[in-house]
Amino acid sequence: MKVVMDANVLISILISVRGSKRKLLFSSEVDAFSPDRLLLEVGKHWKEIHDKSELSEEELEASFSLIRKQVNVVPLDEYRSNLSRAKDV
């Protein structure tokens, strides 16, 4: 299943280490896509994410690194050009 992930979902996954969204992201059934701006959004909210998570800074960075490997990051213009197609599914 192909899914498009926005910043809210990624931030939720980072904060809730044991959440169902994280399990879904790491399942072999999901192929996640996200615009490259997502990484900037996470950076903007990093302190808030860290404060709300139960992880140390190092653990949070490691978690984010693992999540980034699961997500296909695409340029924003490519993301936008395919967005209408995704909405039709």
PDB file of N, CA, C and O in Angstrom:
ATOM      1  N   MET A   1       0.843  -1.167   0.000  1.00  0.00           N
ATOM      2  CA  MET A   1       0.000   0.000   0.000  1.00  0.00           C
ATOM      3  C   MET A   1       0.895   1.239   0.000  1.00  0.00           C
ATOM      4  O   MET A   1       1.836   1.334   0.787  1.00  0.00           O
ATOM      5  N   LYS A   2       0.600   2.165  -0.869  1.00  0.00           N
ATOM      6  CA  LYS A   2       1.339   3.418  -0.930  1.00  0.00           C
ATOM      7  C   LYS A   2       0.612   4.462  -0.098  1.00  0.00           C
ATOM      8  O   LYS A   2      -0.604   4.624  -0.201  1.00  0.00           O
ATOM      9  N   VAL A   3       1.381   5.173   0.734  1.00  0.00           N
ATOM     10  CA  VAL A   3       0.804   6.228   1.567  1.00  0.00           C
ATOM     11  C   VAL A   3       1.645   7.488   1.444  1.00  0.00           C
ATOM     12  O   VAL A   3       2.855   7.435   1.224  1.00  0.00           O
ATOM     13  N   VAL A   4       0.972   8.618   1.591  1.00  0.00           N
ATOM     14  CA  VAL A   4       1.654   9.912   1.602  1.00  0.00           C
ATOM     15  C   VAL A   4       1.664  10.385   3.044  1.00  0.00           C
ATOM     16  O   VAL A   4       0.626  10.432   3.703  1.00  0.00           O
ATOM     17  N   MET A   5       2.840  10.732   3.522  1.00  0.00           N
ATOM     18  CA  MET A   5       2.989  11.121   4.917  1.00  0.00           C
ATOM     19  C   MET A   5       3.297  12.607   5.008  1.00  0.00           C
ATOM     20  O   MET A   5       4.178  13.117   4.316  1.00  0.00           O
ATOM     21  N   ASP A   6       2.556  13.297   5.876  1.00  0.00           N
ATOM     22  CA  ASP A   6       2.832  14.712   6.096  1.00  0.00           C
ATOM     23  C   ASP A   6       3.582  14.889   7.418  1.00  0.00           C
ATOM     24  O   ASP A   6       3.837  13.918   8.131  1.00  0.00           O
ATOM     25  N   ALA A   7       3.928  16.122   7.731  1.00  0.00           N
ATOM     26  CA  ALA A   7       4.720  16.415   8.927  1.00  0.00           C
ATOM     27  C   ALA A   7       4.006  15.993  10.201  1.00  0.00           C
ATOM     28  O   ALA A   7       4.647  15.504  11.132  1.00  0.00           O
ATOM     29  N   ASN A   8       2.697  16.172  10.261  1.00  0.00           N
ATOM     30  CA  ASN A   8       1.958  15.799  11.467  1.00  0.00           C
ATOM     31  C   ASN A   8       2.093  14.314  11.778  1.00  0.00           C
ATOM     32  O   ASN A   8       2.258  13.929  12.935  1.00  0.00           O
ATOM     33  N   VAL A   9       2.024  13.492  10.758  1.00  0.00           N
ATOM     34  CA  VAL A   9       2.150  12.047  10.950  1.00  0.00           C
ATOM     35  C   VAL A   9       3.562  11.702  11.401  1.00  0.00           C
ATOM     36  O   VAL A   9       3.744  10.928  12.340  1.00  0.00           O
ATOM     37  N   LEU A  10       4.556  12.271  10.739  1.00  0.00           N
ATOM     38  CA  LEU A  10       5.936  11.978  11.113  1.00  0.00           C
ATOM     39  C   LEU A  10       6.227  12.421  12.539  1.00  0.00           C
ATOM     40  O   LEU A  10       6.864  11.690  13.297  1.00  0.00           O
ATOM     41  N   ILE A  11       5.773  13.595  12.908  1.00  0.00           N
ATOM     42  CA  ILE A  11       5.995  14.090  14.268  1.00  0.00           C
ATOM     43  C   ILE A  11       5.298  13.178  15.272  1.00  0.00           C
ATOM     44  O   ILE A  11       5.852  12.886  16.331  1.00  0.00           O
ATOM     45  N   SER A  12       4.109  12.733  14.953  1.00  0.00           N
ATOM     46  CA  SER A  12       3.394  11.805  15.824  1.00  0.00           C
ATOM     47  C   SER A  12       4.177  10.507  16.000  1.00  0.00           C
ATOM     48  O   SER A  12       4.250   9.970  17.105  1.00  0.00           O
ATOM     49  N   ILE A  13       4.758  10.007  14.926  1.00  0.00           N
ATOM     50  CA  ILE A  13       5.552   8.782  14.992  1.00  0.00           C
ATOM     51  C   ILE A  13       6.791   8.993  15.857  1.00  0.00           C
ATOM     52  O   ILE A  13       7.170   8.107  16.624  1.00  0.00           O
ATOM     53  N   LEU A  14       7.418  10.150  15.741  1.00  0.00           N
ATOM     54  CA  LEU A  14       8.603  10.434  16.552  1.00  0.00           C
ATOM     55  C   LEU A  14       8.260  10.544  18.036  1.00  0.00           C
ATOM     56  O   LEU A  14       9.028  10.097  18.887  1.00  0.00           O
ATOM     57  N   ILE A  15       7.126  11.130  18.340  1.00  0.00           N
ATOM     58  CA  ILE A  15       6.736  11.329  19.739  1.00  0.00           C
ATOM     59  C   ILE A  15       6.243  10.024  20.365  1.00  0.00           C
ATOM     60  O   ILE A  15       6.578   9.718  21.509  1.00  0.00           O
ATOM     61  N   SER A  16       5.459   9.266  19.629  1.00  0.00           N
ATOM     62  CA  SER A  16       4.862   8.025  20.151  1.00  0.00           C
ATOM     63  C   SER A  16       5.649   6.822  19.661  1.00  0.00           C
ATOM     64  O   SER A  16       5.333   6.237  18.625  1.00  0.00           O
ATOM     65  N   VAL A  17       6.657   6.469  20.401  1.00  0.00           N
ATOM     66  CA  VAL A  17       7.569   5.401  19.984  1.00  0.00           C
ATOM     67  C   VAL A  17       6.856   4.062  19.810  1.00  0.00           C
ATOM     68  O   VAL A  17       7.238   3.267  18.951  1.00  0.00           O
ATOM     69  N   ARG A  18       5.844   3.809  20.598  1.00  0.00           N
ATOM     70  CA  ARG A  18       5.156   2.528  20.541  1.00  0.00           C
ATOM     71  C   ARG A  18       3.810   2.611  19.808  1.00  0.00           C
ATOM     72  O   ARG A  18       2.984   1.709  19.944  1.00  0.00           O
ATOM     73  N   GLY A  19       3.586   3.647  19.057  1.00  0.00           N
ATOM     74  CA  GLY A  19       2.292   3.865  18.416  1.00  0.00           C
ATOM     75  C   GLY A  19       2.028   2.986  17.209  1.00  0.00           C
ATOM     76  O   GLY A  19       2.943   2.403  16.627  1.00  0.00           O
ATOM     77  N   SER A  20       0.766   2.905  16.848  1.00  0.00           N
ATOM     78  CA  SER A  20       0.349   2.079  15.714  1.00  0.00           C
ATOM     79  C   SER A  20       0.835   2.650  14.378  1.00  0.00           C
ATOM     80  O   SER A  20       1.075   1.897  13.434  1.00  0.00           O
ATOM     81  N   LYS A  21       0.980   3.975  14.296  1.00  0.00           N
ATOM     82  CA  LYS A  21       1.477   4.578  13.052  1.00  0.00           C
ATOM     83  C   LYS A  21       2.901   4.125  12.774  1.00  0.00           C
ATOM     84  O   LYS A  21       3.261   3.855  11.628  1.00  0.00           O
ATOM     85  N   ARG A  22       3.715   4.043  13.829  1.00  0.00           N
ATOM     86  CA  ARG A  22       5.096   3.581  13.669  1.00  0.00           C
ATOM     87  C   ARG A  22       5.107   2.135  13.183  1.00  0.00           C
ATOM     88  O   ARG A  22       5.858   1.794  12.269  1.00  0.00           O
ATOM     89  N   LYS A  23       4.284   1.290  13.785  1.00  0.00           N
ATOM     90  CA  LYS A  23       4.220  -0.113  13.373  1.00  0.00           C
ATOM     91  C   LYS A  23       3.818  -0.223  11.906  1.00  0.00           C
ATOM     92  O   LYS A  23       4.379  -1.024  11.159  1.00  0.00           O
ATOM     93  N   LEU A  24       2.855   0.578  11.508  1.00  0.00           N
ATOM     94  CA  LEU A  24       2.400   0.560  10.120  1.00  0.00           C
ATOM     95  C   LEU A  24       3.512   1.007   9.172  1.00  0.00           C
ATOM     96  O   LEU A  24       3.721   0.393   8.126  1.00  0.00           O
ATOM     97  N   LEU A  25       4.220   2.071   9.533  1.00  0.00           N
ATOM     98  CA  LEU A  25       5.303   2.579   8.690  1.00  0.00           C
ATOM     99  C   LEU A  25       6.375   1.521   8.466  1.00  0.00           C
ATOM    100  O   LEU A  25       6.912   1.403   7.365  1.00  0.00           O
ATOM    101  N   PHE A  26       6.688   0.749   9.508  1.00  0.00           N
ATOM    102  CA  PHE A  26       7.745  -0.241   9.403  1.00  0.00           C
ATOM    103  C   PHE A  26       7.258  -1.603   8.911  1.00  0.00           C
ATOM    104  O   PHE A  26       8.044  -2.548   8.832  1.00  0.00           O
ATOM    105  N   SER A  27       5.986  -1.711   8.584  1.00  0.00           N
ATOM    106  CA  SER A  27       5.494  -2.975   8.040  1.00  0.00           C
ATOM    107  C   SER A  27       5.908  -3.076   6.573  1.00  0.00           C
ATOM    108  O   SER A  27       6.113  -2.068   5.897  1.00  0.00           O
ATOM    109  N   SER A  28       6.023  -4.289   6.110  1.00  0.00           N
ATOM    110  CA  SER A  28       6.428  -4.498   4.711  1.00  0.00           C
ATOM    111  C   SER A  28       5.303  -4.156   3.735  1.00  0.00           C
ATOM    112  O   SER A  28       5.517  -4.122   2.523  1.00  0.00           O
ATOM    113  N   GLU A  29       4.115  -3.906   4.259  1.00  0.00           N
ATOM    114  CA  GLU A  29       2.963  -3.619   3.408  1.00  0.00           C
ATOM    115  C   GLU A  29       2.868  -2.153   2.995  1.00  0.00           C
ATOM    116  O   GLU A  29       2.073  -1.805   2.122  1.00  0.00           O
ATOM    117  N   VAL A  30       3.671  -1.297   3.614  1.00  0.00           N
ATOM    118  CA  VAL A  30       3.546   0.145   3.385  1.00  0.00           C
ATOM    119  C   VAL A  30       4.758   0.686   2.642  1.00  0.00           C
ATOM    120  O   VAL A  30       5.904   0.375   2.967  1.00  0.00           O
ATOM    121  N   ASP A  31       4.475   1.500   1.642  1.00  0.00           N
ATOM    122  CA  ASP A  31       5.497   2.227   0.901  1.00  0.00           C
ATOM    123  C   ASP A  31       5.159   3.706   1.092  1.00  0.00           C
ATOM    124  O   ASP A  31       4.238   4.222   0.459  1.00  0.00           O
ATOM    125  N   ALA A  32       5.911   4.392   1.973  1.00  0.00           N
ATOM    126  CA  ALA A  32       5.584   5.773   2.352  1.00  0.00           C
ATOM    127  C   ALA A  32       6.329   6.784   1.488  1.00  0.00           C
ATOM    128  O   ALA A  32       7.498   6.601   1.148  1.00  0.00           O
ATOM    129  N   PHE A  33       5.618   7.856   1.143  1.00  0.00           N
ATOM    130  CA  PHE A  33       6.173   8.951   0.356  1.00  0.00           C
ATOM    131  C   PHE A  33       5.922  10.261   1.077  1.00  0.00           C
ATOM    132  O   PHE A  33       4.914  10.431   1.764  1.00  0.00           O
ATOM    133  N   SER A  34       6.856  11.184   0.909  1.00  0.00           N
ATOM    134  CA  SER A  34       6.714  12.483   1.552  1.00  0.00           C
ATOM    135  C   SER A  34       7.512  13.523   0.777  1.00  0.00           C
ATOM    136  O   SER A  34       8.538  13.207   0.174  1.00  0.00           O
ATOM    137  N   PRO A  35       7.032  14.776   0.795  1.00  0.00           N
ATOM    138  CA  PRO A  35       7.792  15.840   0.125  1.00  0.00           C
ATOM    139  C   PRO A  35       9.058  16.167   0.910  1.00  0.00           C
ATOM    140  O   PRO A  35       9.112  15.987   2.127  1.00  0.00           O
ATOM    141  N   ASP A  36      10.071  16.646   0.201  1.00  0.00           N
ATOM    142  CA  ASP A  36      11.346  16.958   0.848  1.00  0.00           C
ATOM    143  C   ASP A  36      11.220  18.044   1.912  1.00  0.00           C
ATOM    144  O   ASP A  36      12.058  18.126   2.810  1.00  0.00           O
ATOM    145  N   ARG A  37      10.203  18.862   1.826  1.00  0.00           N
ATOM    146  CA  ARG A  37       9.990  19.917   2.833  1.00  0.00           C
ATOM    147  C   ARG A  37       9.691  19.342   4.209  1.00  0.00           C
ATOM    148  O   ARG A  37       9.840  20.024   5.224  1.00  0.00           O
ATOM    149  N   LEU A  38       9.273  18.100   4.234  1.00  0.00           N
ATOM    150  CA  LEU A  38       8.959  17.451   5.500  1.00  0.00           C
ATOM    151  C   LEU A  38      10.150  17.500   6.451  1.00  0.00           C
ATOM    152  O   LEU A  38       9.985  17.715   7.652  1.00  0.00           O
ATOM    153  N   LEU A  39      11.330  17.305   5.916  1.00  0.00           N
ATOM    154  CA  LEU A  39      12.535  17.310   6.748  1.00  0.00           C
ATOM    155  C   LEU A  39      12.752  18.681   7.380  1.00  0.00           C
ATOM    156  O   LEU A  39      13.184  18.774   8.529  1.00  0.00           O
ATOM    157  N   LEU A  40      12.458  19.736   6.640  1.00  0.00           N
ATOM    158  CA  LEU A  40      12.569  21.093   7.186  1.00  0.00           C
ATOM    159  C   LEU A  40      11.547  21.326   8.294  1.00  0.00           C
ATOM    160  O   LEU A  40      11.854  21.953   9.309  1.00  0.00           O
ATOM    161  N   GLU A  41      10.340  20.823   8.096  1.00  0.00           N
ATOM    162  CA  GLU A  41       9.291  20.972   9.108  1.00  0.00           C
ATOM    163  C   GLU A  41       9.688  20.293  10.413  1.00  0.00           C
ATOM    164  O   GLU A  41       9.492  20.846  11.495  1.00  0.00           O
ATOM    165  N   VAL A  42      10.240  19.108  10.305  1.00  0.00           N
ATOM    166  CA  VAL A  42      10.678  18.395  11.508  1.00  0.00           C
ATOM    167  C   VAL A  42      11.779  19.186  12.198  1.00  0.00           C
ATOM    168  O   VAL A  42      11.782  19.314  13.422  1.00  0.00           O
ATOM    169  N   GLY A  43      12.711  19.715  11.419  1.00  0.00           N
ATOM    170  CA  GLY A  43      13.784  20.528  11.991  1.00  0.00           C
ATOM    171  C   GLY A  43      13.263  21.744  12.734  1.00  0.00           C
ATOM    172  O   GLY A  43      13.782  22.100  13.791  1.00  0.00           O
ATOM    173  N   LYS A  44      12.240  22.383  12.186  1.00  0.00           N
ATOM    174  CA  LYS A  44      11.655  23.568  12.830  1.00  0.00           C
ATOM    175  C   LYS A  44      11.051  23.236  14.191  1.00  0.00           C
ATOM    176  O   LYS A  44      11.056  24.067  15.098  1.00  0.00           O
ATOM    177  N   HIS A  45      10.538  22.029  14.327  1.00  0.00           N
ATOM    178  CA  HIS A  45       9.822  21.639  15.542  1.00  0.00           C
ATOM    179  C   HIS A  45      10.610  20.650  16.407  1.00  0.00           C
ATOM    180  O   HIS A  45      10.049  20.018  17.302  1.00  0.00           O
ATOM    181  N   TRP A  46      11.903  20.521  16.137  1.00  0.00           N
ATOM    182  CA  TRP A  46      12.710  19.502  16.807  1.00  0.00           C
ATOM    183  C   TRP A  46      12.656  19.609  18.333  1.00  0.00           C
ATOM    184  O   TRP A  46      12.468  18.600  19.012  1.00  0.00           O
ATOM    185  N   LYS A  47      12.816  20.806  18.876  1.00  0.00           N
ATOM    186  CA  LYS A  47      12.816  20.966  20.337  1.00  0.00           C
ATOM    187  C   LYS A  47      11.483  20.529  20.928  1.00  0.00           C
ATOM    188  O   LYS A  47      11.450  19.830  21.941  1.00  0.00           O
ATOM    189  N   GLU A  48      10.394  20.935  20.305  1.00  0.00           N
ATOM    190  CA  GLU A  48       9.065  20.543  20.786  1.00  0.00           C
ATOM    191  C   GLU A  48       8.874  19.025  20.699  1.00  0.00           C
ATOM    192  O   GLU A  48       8.309  18.411  21.605  1.00  0.00           O
ATOM    193  N   ILE A  49       9.346  18.431  19.611  1.00  0.00           N
ATOM    194  CA  ILE A  49       9.261  16.978  19.450  1.00  0.00           C
ATOM    195  C   ILE A  49      10.046  16.297  20.559  1.00  0.00           C
ATOM    196  O   ILE A  49       9.558  15.359  21.190  1.00  0.00           O
ATOM    197  N   HIS A  50      11.257  16.769  20.794  1.00  0.00           N
ATOM    198  CA  HIS A  50      12.105  16.184  21.837  1.00  0.00           C
ATOM    199  C   HIS A  50      11.458  16.323  23.206  1.00  0.00           C
ATOM    200  O   HIS A  50      11.458  15.378  23.996  1.00  0.00           O
ATOM    201  N   ASP A  51      10.910  17.491  23.486  1.00  0.00           N
ATOM    202  CA  ASP A  51      10.271  17.730  24.787  1.00  0.00           C
ATOM    203  C   ASP A  51       9.077  16.803  25.015  1.00  0.00           C
ATOM    204  O   ASP A  51       8.829  16.378  26.143  1.00  0.00           O
ATOM    205  N   LYS A  52       8.344  16.491  23.957  1.00  0.00           N
ATOM    206  CA  LYS A  52       7.149  15.656  24.095  1.00  0.00           C
ATOM    207  C   LYS A  52       7.450  14.160  24.040  1.00  0.00           C
ATOM    208  O   LYS A  52       6.647  13.346  24.498  1.00  0.00           O
ATOM    209  N   SER A  53       8.590  13.802  23.488  1.00  0.00           N
ATOM    210  CA  SER A  53       8.924  12.379  23.383  1.00  0.00           C
ATOM    211  C   SER A  53       9.557  11.902  24.692  1.00  0.00           C
ATOM    212  O   SER A  53       9.949  12.704  25.539  1.00  0.00           O
ATOM    213  N   GLU A  54       9.645  10.598  24.834  1.00  0.00           N
ATOM    214  CA  GLU A  54      10.281  10.006  26.007  1.00  0.00           C
ATOM    215  C   GLU A  54      11.735   9.652  25.713  1.00  0.00           C
ATOM    216  O   GLU A  54      12.368   8.938  26.491  1.00  0.00           O
ATOM    217  N   LEU A  55      12.259  10.136  24.615  1.00  0.00           N
ATOM    218  CA  LEU A  55      13.585   9.741  24.157  1.00  0.00           C
ATOM    219  C   LEU A  55      14.641  10.786  24.486  1.00  0.00           C
ATOM    220  O   LEU A  55      14.355  11.979  24.588  1.00  0.00           O
ATOM    221  N   SER A  56      15.872  10.305  24.650  1.00  0.00           N
ATOM    222  CA  SER A  56      16.999  11.226  24.771  1.00  0.00           C
ATOM    223  C   SER A  56      17.255  11.828  23.389  1.00  0.00           C
ATOM    224  O   SER A  56      16.700  11.364  22.393  1.00  0.00           O
ATOM    225  N   GLU A  57      18.076  12.836  23.335  1.00  0.00           N
ATOM    226  CA  GLU A  57      18.413  13.465  22.049  1.00  0.00           C
ATOM    227  C   GLU A  57      18.996  12.436  21.079  1.00  0.00           C
ATOM    228  O   GLU A  57      18.631  12.404  19.904  1.00  0.00           O
ATOM    229  N   GLU A  58      19.901  11.600  21.581  1.00  0.00           N
ATOM    230  CA  GLU A  58      20.544  10.590  20.736  1.00  0.00           C
ATOM    231  C   GLU A  58      19.527   9.556  20.241  1.00  0.00           C
ATOM    232  O   GLU A  58      19.558   9.156  19.077  1.00  0.00           O
ATOM    233  N   GLU A  59      18.635   9.131  21.123  1.00  0.00           N
ATOM    234  CA  GLU A  59      17.616   8.157  20.733  1.00  0.00           C
ATOM    235  C   GLU A  59      16.655   8.747  19.702  1.00  0.00           C
ATOM    236  O   GLU A  59      16.249   8.068  18.760  1.00  0.00           O
ATOM    237  N   LEU A  60      16.302  10.002  19.888  1.00  0.00           N
ATOM    238  CA  LEU A  60      15.401  10.663  18.947  1.00  0.00           C
ATOM    239  C   LEU A  60      16.058  10.800  17.576  1.00  0.00           C
ATOM    240  O   LEU A  60      15.413  10.576  16.551  1.00  0.00           O
ATOM    241  N   GLU A  61      17.329  11.164  17.556  1.00  0.00           N
ATOM    242  CA  GLU A  61      18.055  11.267  16.288  1.00  0.00           C
ATOM    243  C   GLU A  61      18.135   9.912  15.596  1.00  0.00           C
ATOM    244  O   GLU A  61      17.955   9.820  14.382  1.00  0.00           O
ATOM    245  N   ALA A  62      18.404   8.857  16.368  1.00  0.00           N
ATOM    246  CA  ALA A  62      18.476   7.510  15.799  1.00  0.00           C
ATOM    247  C   ALA A  62      17.112   7.081  15.256  1.00  0.00           C
ATOM    248  O   ALA A  62      17.021   6.477  14.188  1.00  0.00           O
ATOM    249  N   SER A  63      16.063   7.396  15.997  1.00  0.00           N
ATOM    250  CA  SER A  63      14.707   7.075  15.567  1.00  0.00           C
ATOM    251  C   SER A  63      14.370   7.801  14.265  1.00  0.00           C
ATOM    252  O   SER A  63      13.814   7.205  13.342  1.00  0.00           O
ATOM    253  N   PHE A  64      14.706   9.072  14.195  1.00  0.00           N
ATOM    254  CA  PHE A  64      14.446   9.862  12.993  1.00  0.00           C
ATOM    255  C   PHE A  64      15.223   9.301  11.802  1.00  0.00           C
ATOM    256  O   PHE A  64      14.707   9.251  10.686  1.00  0.00           O
ATOM    257  N   SER A  65      16.440   8.887  12.041  1.00  0.00           N
ATOM    258  CA  SER A  65      17.254   8.305  10.979  1.00  0.00           C
ATOM    259  C   SER A  65      16.612   7.024  10.434  1.00  0.00           C
ATOM    260  O   SER A  65      16.570   6.816   9.222  1.00  0.00           O
ATOM    261  N   LEU A  66      16.120   6.181  11.319  1.00  0.00           N
ATOM    262  CA  LEU A  66      15.448   4.948  10.888  1.00  0.00           C
ATOM    263  C   LEU A  66      14.178   5.250  10.098  1.00  0.00           C
ATOM    264  O   LEU A  66      13.893   4.613   9.084  1.00  0.00           O
ATOM    265  N   ILE A  67      13.432   6.222  10.576  1.00  0.00           N
ATOM    266  CA  ILE A  67      12.191   6.600   9.896  1.00  0.00           C
ATOM    267  C   ILE A  67      12.491   7.147   8.506  1.00  0.00           C
ATOM    268  O   ILE A  67      11.794   6.826   7.544  1.00  0.00           O
ATOM    269  N   ARG A  68      13.529   7.974   8.403  1.00  0.00           N
ATOM    270  CA  ARG A  68      13.892   8.547   7.097  1.00  0.00           C
ATOM    271  C   ARG A  68      14.230   7.464   6.083  1.00  0.00           C
ATOM    272  O   ARG A  68      13.991   7.634   4.888  1.00  0.00           O
ATOM    273  N   LYS A  69      14.783   6.355   6.552  1.00  0.00           N
ATOM    274  CA  LYS A  69      15.108   5.251   5.647  1.00  0.00           C
ATOM    275  C   LYS A  69      13.853   4.547   5.133  1.00  0.00           C
ATOM    276  O   LYS A  69      13.887   3.890   4.093  1.00  0.00           O
ATOM    277  N   GLN A  70      12.757   4.685   5.859  1.00  0.00           N
ATOM    278  CA  GLN A  70      11.495   4.046   5.479  1.00  0.00           C
ATOM    279  C   GLN A  70      10.655   4.904   4.538  1.00  0.00           C
ATOM    280  O   GLN A  70       9.720   4.413   3.905  1.00  0.00           O
ATOM    281  N   VAL A  71      10.992   6.180   4.454  1.00  0.00           N
ATOM    282  CA  VAL A  71      10.172   7.127   3.695  1.00  0.00           C
ATOM    283  C   VAL A  71      10.873   7.510   2.395  1.00  0.00           C
ATOM    284  O   VAL A  71      12.050   7.871   2.397  1.00  0.00           O
ATOM    285  N   ASN A  72      10.151   7.429   1.303  1.00  0.00           N
ATOM    286  CA  ASN A  72      10.659   7.882   0.012  1.00  0.00           C
ATOM    287  C   ASN A  72      10.433   9.386  -0.071  1.00  0.00           C
ATOM    288  O   ASN A  72       9.302   9.845  -0.226  1.00  0.00           O
ATOM    289  N   VAL A  73      11.507  10.141   0.031  1.00  0.00           N
ATOM    290  CA  VAL A  73      11.411  11.601  -0.005  1.00  0.00           C
ATOM    291  C   VAL A  73      11.495  12.044  -1.461  1.00  0.00           C
ATOM    292  O   VAL A  73      12.426  11.683  -2.182  1.00  0.00           O
ATOM    293  N   VAL A  74      10.504  12.835  -1.883  1.00  0.00           N
ATOM    294  CA  VAL A  74      10.458  13.305  -3.267  1.00  0.00           C
ATOM    295  C   VAL A  74      10.497  14.830  -3.294  1.00  0.00           C
ATOM    296  O   VAL A  74      10.026  15.480  -2.361  1.00  0.00           O
ATOM    297  N   PRO A  75      11.057  15.404  -4.360  1.00  0.00           N
ATOM    298  CA  PRO A  75      11.063  16.863  -4.479  1.00  0.00           C
ATOM    299  C   PRO A  75       9.635  17.409  -4.439  1.00  0.00           C
ATOM    300  O   PRO A  75       8.701  16.769  -4.922  1.00  0.00           O
ATOM    301  N   LEU A  76       9.483  18.583  -3.865  1.00  0.00           N
ATOM    302  CA  LEU A  76       8.161  19.176  -3.675  1.00  0.00           C
ATOM    303  C   LEU A  76       7.392  19.313  -4.985  1.00  0.00           C
ATOM    304  O   LEU A  76       6.189  19.050  -5.016  1.00  0.00           O
ATOM    305  N   ASP A  77       8.059  19.721  -6.071  1.00  0.00           N
ATOM    306  CA  ASP A  77       7.340  19.882  -7.341  1.00  0.00           C
ATOM    307  C   ASP A  77       6.819  18.543  -7.865  1.00  0.00           C
ATOM    308  O   ASP A  77       5.728  18.486  -8.434  1.00  0.00           O
ATOM    309  N   GLU A  78       7.576  17.483  -7.682  1.00  0.00           N
ATOM    310  CA  GLU A  78       7.113  16.151  -8.090  1.00  0.00           C
ATOM    311  C   GLU A  78       5.947  15.702  -7.204  1.00  0.00           C
ATOM    312  O   GLU A  78       4.977  15.112  -7.681  1.00  0.00           O
ATOM    313  N   TYR A  79       6.061  15.988  -5.925  1.00  0.00           N
ATOM    314  CA  TYR A  79       4.987  15.674  -4.978  1.00  0.00           C
ATOM    315  C   TYR A  79       3.695  16.375  -5.388  1.00  0.00           C
ATOM    316  O   TYR A  79       2.633  15.754  -5.448  1.00  0.00           O
ATOM    317  N   ARG A  80       3.794  17.663  -5.668  1.00  0.00           N
ATOM    318  CA  ARG A  80       2.606  18.446  -6.053  1.00  0.00           C
ATOM    319  C   ARG A  80       1.993  17.940  -7.353  1.00  0.00           C
ATOM    320  O   ARG A  80       0.771  17.876  -7.487  1.00  0.00           O
ATOM    321  N   SER A  81       2.842  17.584  -8.307  1.00  0.00           N
ATOM    322  CA  SER A  81       2.319  17.140  -9.600  1.00  0.00           C
ATOM    323  C   SER A  81       1.585  15.801  -9.497  1.00  0.00           C
ATOM    324  O   SER A  81       0.763  15.487 -10.357  1.00  0.00           O
ATOM    325  N   ASN A  82       1.865  15.021  -8.476  1.00  0.00           N
ATOM    326  CA  ASN A  82       1.199  13.728  -8.301  1.00  0.00           C
ATOM    327  C   ASN A  82       0.113  13.742  -7.239  1.00  0.00           C
ATOM    328  O   ASN A  82      -0.570  12.737  -7.041  1.00  0.00           O
ATOM    329  N   LEU A  83      -0.057  14.855  -6.559  1.00  0.00           N
ATOM    330  CA  LEU A  83      -1.017  14.936  -5.463  1.00  0.00           C
ATOM    331  C   LEU A  83      -2.449  14.689  -5.926  1.00  0.00           C
ATOM    332  O   LEU A  83      -3.196  13.973  -5.260  1.00  0.00           O
ATOM    333  N   SER A  84      -2.835  15.262  -7.040  1.00  0.00           N
ATOM    334  CA  SER A  84      -4.208  15.059  -7.520  1.00  0.00           C
ATOM    335  C   SER A  84      -4.453  13.592  -7.864  1.00  0.00           C
ATOM    336  O   SER A  84      -5.546  13.071  -7.645  1.00  0.00           O
ATOM    337  N   ARG A  85      -3.452  12.944  -8.392  1.00  0.00           N
ATOM    338  CA  ARG A  85      -3.572  11.521  -8.707  1.00  0.00           C
ATOM    339  C   ARG A  85      -3.777  10.699  -7.434  1.00  0.00           C
ATOM    340  O   ARG A  85      -4.556   9.746  -7.417  1.00  0.00           O
ATOM    341  N   ALA A  86      -3.069  11.079  -6.373  1.00  0.00           N
ATOM    342  CA  ALA A  86      -3.200  10.372  -5.097  1.00  0.00           C
ATOM    343  C   ALA A  86      -4.586  10.572  -4.494  1.00  0.00           C
ATOM    344  O   ALA A  86      -5.138   9.656  -3.885  1.00  0.00           O
ATOM    345  N   LYS A  87      -5.143  11.757  -4.659  1.00  0.00           N
ATOM    346  CA  LYS A  87      -6.473  12.038  -4.106  1.00  0.00           C
ATOM    347  C   LYS A  87      -7.562  11.235  -4.808  1.00  0.00           C
ATOM    348  O   LYS A  87      -8.615  10.971  -4.228  1.00  0.00           O
ATOM    349  N   ASP A  88      -7.308  10.848  -6.050  1.00  0.00           N
ATOM    350  CA  ASP A  88      -8.290  10.081  -6.810  1.00  0.00           C
ATOM    351  C   ASP A  88      -8.345   8.614  -6.399  1.00  0.00           C
ATOM    352  O   ASP A  88      -9.285   7.903  -6.752  1.00  0.00           O
ATOM    353  N   VAL A  89      -7.362   8.173  -5.672  1.00  0.00           N
ATOM    354  CA  VAL A  89      -7.299   6.749  -5.288  1.00  0.00           C
ATOM    355  C   VAL A  89      -8.201   6.465  -4.125  1.00  0.00           C
ATOM    356  O   VAL A  89      -8.277   5.325  -3.667  1.00  0.00           O
TER     357      VAL A  89
END
